[in-house]
Structure formats: structure tokens, C-alpha cells
Amino acid sequence: MSSSAEQESRSPGSANNPGSEEKRPQKRKRQEEDDEQQERWKVQKTVEGHCSKVAAHYNELQECGLAVRNQSHIVYLRNFNNWIKSVLIGEYLEQVKQKNRHSISVLDLGCGKGGDLLKWKKGQINKLVCVDITAISVEQCIQRYGDMKNRCYSNKHLFAAEFVRADCTKELLAEKYPDIMFDICSSQFVYHYSFETLQQADTMLKNACDRLRPGGYFIGTTPNAYELVKRLEASETN
Ligand SMILES: C[S@@+](CC[C@H](N)C(=O)[O-])C[C@H]1O[C@@H](n2cnc3c(N)ncnc32)[C@H](O)[C@@H]1O
């Protein structure tokens, strides 16, 4: 995935880089934060499997605003990911429009805090259903949509939206919106959380397909596990 962006964020701390010394304390701090996070996860109950840890992790992430996000050490990776999503969403919305669909409905599986709301607005869709396992993310997604609506002039179109909190690997969602068929199901950087068991992966796939209109599209992004392990093994701090 993201080779150029990852290299960019990684290179200042590399052994050959003259700036690597001054980056070390920052690196150590990050390592300590990671260790603390691992400890917190260890004490959480594991009976519910990975999903409760995933939800707890995303519940803890604060919405910190654009300025702080731009200071993040993964800002280039985020930008790269966003660019990929924009291209993907733009391309498949175009395909749907070419089929003369006048009212476009989209399911966002694992919507997070609503990082793609603006992309759906630009794509002029008509209906969006946002689903996520993390309660706080769904709340922030609703808030973002509300802000977007408030900023919209009355003559400007904004899609209608529904928000659902659910574990998409364990609950079948079709019953929650029986009357809607989707032109696109979009699941961005989410699918890798579904492979804890075969049954969970199967439920996630059912959720992606159940209400997809014939000829509709599933679009998704997921990290390349082989590439991640390869890079971890090659890293200085492995
Ligand atoms: C990396 S974030 C991506 C968020 C959003 N799709 C985006 O691209 O901005 C992954 C999201 O998947 C959600 N997620 C993980 N496991 C899930 C599950 N079993 N059911 C629903 N959502 C899940 C997390 O809560 C998180 O919001």
C-alpha cells in the first residue's frame, strides 16, 4: 500500500539520515505510548474477541481538528489514503451515473468519524447509510454531517443520511434498512478487522452484498499484510 508515503514518514529516523539523532526522543516517546496502549488492551476483557478491543481503541481516539491532525507523524500516510479513497469513490460513482441512476444510495461500512462524508457530498449522492462498531465515532459522524448540513445553503443539495452503530462482523444489517438497495457499498480500511473467524468474515461479506443492487459495486481498501510484515522485519526497531 502507501510505499512513498510510508518512506517519507519513516526516513528522518533512519540510520543513514543525519537528522536521526534529534528524532530519537520522539521515537522513544512514541514507543512508550505504544507500550502503554498494549498494557491497557491486555487488561480489557477478551471474551468478546478482537472487536471490543477495536471499538475501545477507536473510542479513545480524540477528534483533534485539522491543525493537530496535520502535525501527526502519519500525516503523509493519511493524505495518501485519502487520495486513494477519493479516486476510488469518484471512479465508481461515475460508473453508477453512466447507468443513468438518478438517485444514488451508498452504504459506508465502517464509516468511522465520517472521513468520507465530503467525498459523498462532492459526488452528489442522494442517500448515505453509515455503520460503525464504535459509538463515539458514530456520534462524531452524526455531528460532522449536522455541521455540513448547517453550512449548506438552502438551494444546495445534501444527501439524506442514517447512522447505525453495529458490529458488522456479527450482526446482519439488512433488517435495519429493509427498504433500501445500495448502488455502492464502500468499506475503507475496515475489512482487515473481520478475519478473526471465518463466520465473522462471512457476515461482513453478507453485509456488503445483501442490499447491493444488481450491477452495484463494492469498493474497499485494506492494508497489505505481507508488505506490513516485510517492513516490520526490515525495520531497525523490529
Ligand atoms: C481505519 S478506520 C476507517 C474509517 C473510515 N472508513 C475512513 O476511511 O475514514 C476503521 C473503522 O472500522 C471500524 N470497524 C472495525 N471493526 C468493525 C466492525 N466489526 N464493525 C463495524 N465497524 C468496524 C472502526 O470502528 C473504525 O471506525
The ligand as an SDF file (V2000), in Angstrom:
LIG
                    3D

 27 29  0  0  0  0  0  0  0  0999 V2000
   -9.2310    2.8700    9.8760 C   0  0  0  0  0  0  0  0  0  0  0  0
  -10.8400    3.3010   10.3970 S   0  0  0  0  0  0  0  0  0  0  0  0
  -11.5430    3.7850    8.8390 C   0  0  0  0  0  0  0  0  0  0  0  0
  -12.7180    4.7040    8.9810 C   0  0  0  0  0  0  0  0  0  0  0  0
  -13.3160    5.2040    7.6690 C   0  0  0  0  0  0  0  0  0  0  0  0
  -13.7440    4.1220    6.8230 N   0  0  0  0  0  0  0  0  0  0  0  0
  -12.3170    6.0670    6.9400 C   0  0  0  0  0  0  0  0  0  0  0  0
  -11.7440    5.6100    5.9460 O   0  0  0  0  0  0  0  0  0  0  0  0
  -12.1010    7.2160    7.3620 O   0  0  0  0  0  0  0  0  0  0  0  0
  -11.5600    1.6960   10.6520 C   0  0  0  0  0  0  0  0  0  0  0  0
  -13.0010    1.7680   11.1410 C   0  0  0  0  0  0  0  0  0  0  0  0
  -13.5490    0.4400   11.1250 O   0  0  0  0  0  0  0  0  0  0  0  0
  -14.4360    0.3270   12.2140 C   0  0  0  0  0  0  0  0  0  0  0  0
  -14.6500   -1.0940   12.4960 N   0  0  0  0  0  0  0  0  0  0  0  0
  -13.7240   -2.0080   12.8800 C   0  0  0  0  0  0  0  0  0  0  0  0
  -14.3010   -3.2040   13.0900 N   0  0  0  0  0  0  0  0  0  0  0  0
  -15.6190   -3.0480   12.8120 C   0  0  0  0  0  0  0  0  0  0  0  0
  -16.7460   -3.9210   12.8450 C   0  0  0  0  0  0  0  0  0  0  0  0
  -16.6140   -5.1790   13.2350 N   0  0  0  0  0  0  0  0  0  0  0  0
  -17.9510   -3.4330   12.5010 N   0  0  0  0  0  0  0  0  0  0  0  0
  -18.0930   -2.1270   12.1430 C   0  0  0  0  0  0  0  0  0  0  0  0
  -17.0670   -1.2510   12.0970 N   0  0  0  0  0  0  0  0  0  0  0  0
  -15.8580   -1.6990   12.4230 C   0  0  0  0  0  0  0  0  0  0  0  0
  -13.6870    1.0640   13.3270 C   0  0  0  0  0  0  0  0  0  0  0  0
  -14.5280    1.4090   14.3960 O   0  0  0  0  0  0  0  0  0  0  0  0
  -13.1320    2.2670   12.5680 C   0  0  0  0  0  0  0  0  0  0  0  0
  -14.0220    3.3570   12.6090 O   0  0  0  0  0  0  0  0  0  0  0  0
  1  2  1  0
  2  3  1  0
  2 10  1  0
  3  4  1  0
  4  5  1  0
  5  6  1  0
  5  7  1  0
  7  8  2  0
  7  9  1  0
 10 11  1  0
 11 12  1  0
 11 26  1  0
 12 13  1  0
 13 14  1  0
 13 24  1  0
 14 15  1  0
 14 23  1  0
 15 16  2  0
 16 17  1  0
 17 18  1  0
 17 23  2  0
 18 19  1  0
 18 20  2  0
 20 21  1  0
 21 22  2  0
 22 23  1  0
 24 25  1  0
 24 26  1  0
 26 27  1  0
M  CHG  2   2   1   9  -1
M  END
$$$$
